[in-house]
Amino acid sequence: MKRVALLAPRDTLLVAGPQGGSSVLLLEDRNLLEHAGWHVGVFGPAANHGVPVHTIPVFTVLRRLSPLEYCGRFVRRNPATVLLAYNEPTVAMFAPSRAIIRFDWQTPLPRYWRMRPALSRFRRGTYLFPSNAARSLWCSNHPRIPEVRTRVIANGVDLDLFRPARRIGNRYRIGFAGQWIADKGLHILVNAWQEVRKQIPQAELWVAGGPDLWKGTHPVPEAKMRVVSNLKATKIDGLKLVGVLPREQMPAFWSEVDLACFPSVWEEPFGLSALEAMACGVPVVVSDSGALPEVVGDAGVVVEKSDEGALARVLMDLLLSSERLERLGVQARLRACTFDLKRRGPELLGLIEQVADGL
């Protein structure tokens, strides 16, 4: 039987309920591979929270040494198997010929990667990215890794789950979904929103998600919780905090808003939440960070990151133009269809089979 082992990042918990996009992608990959007839083993730091995981404990307290312990145990437990590791590039040093390192955020190679013995091994690994923007940035930081060893397979969206629903007129609602952290630019949106509210008093901002949407092995940092405290403590007219929703309820959330906004201030490697909103036929406004413009294409509006004034103006213009919103909504669905999850599956399988053939 064809075998592949998946490795979750050492500080990530896989759960049965709502979780961050990187964990969602790992479990989607597991389902794709199992459906194609592969025997799939999922490995991670914990085996609770409702997802079957083979545990790999990390005993060292030194952050720089923990990848060696974690990835080394993973490789030893899976001999002669294709290894698909998520944001754990040390696996490529231990088993370069059978390792695929999938990056869902900008994870650098270990500091010693330029040393001759390590470099010769890292140069033989396979590195997978969800967007051209993510690959370009990573390659610029690792110029001695041959670009031919890198691949781009875009993330996909379930078009049967995320699909347009019947809308009732223009309700002047803007939606945001994701982690409530500074990197996602939620504070930029809230500041811009208050200007929007002055000009359009009936407008509403619906915010789904939370600070602990991504599940980790460590408690949520106080700084992230502070974002929630500030949102709840500050009186902001028209702001509705929806909170964390099960994944199957997200299409209903997007059906309740007229416009989605993702003003990230960090280099987004993809933008899965934006794609899901687009699949529901919702126009999107995004910042020019990372791969967001690449994902959105002509199906939305791109604004310079951290520019609250420009963001407020774009949001107001769109909310007051129902005709433009409708046109962009149609384009959003068409654009999302090019990221069909069913198309991504064969690409991922082809890459894994290519690595398996070389074993």
Order of alpha helices (4+ residues) and beta strands (2+ residues): beta-alpha-beta-beta-alpha-beta-alpha-beta-alpha-beta-alpha-beta-beta-alpha-beta-alpha-beta-alpha-beta-alpha-beta-alpha-beta-alpha-alpha-alpha
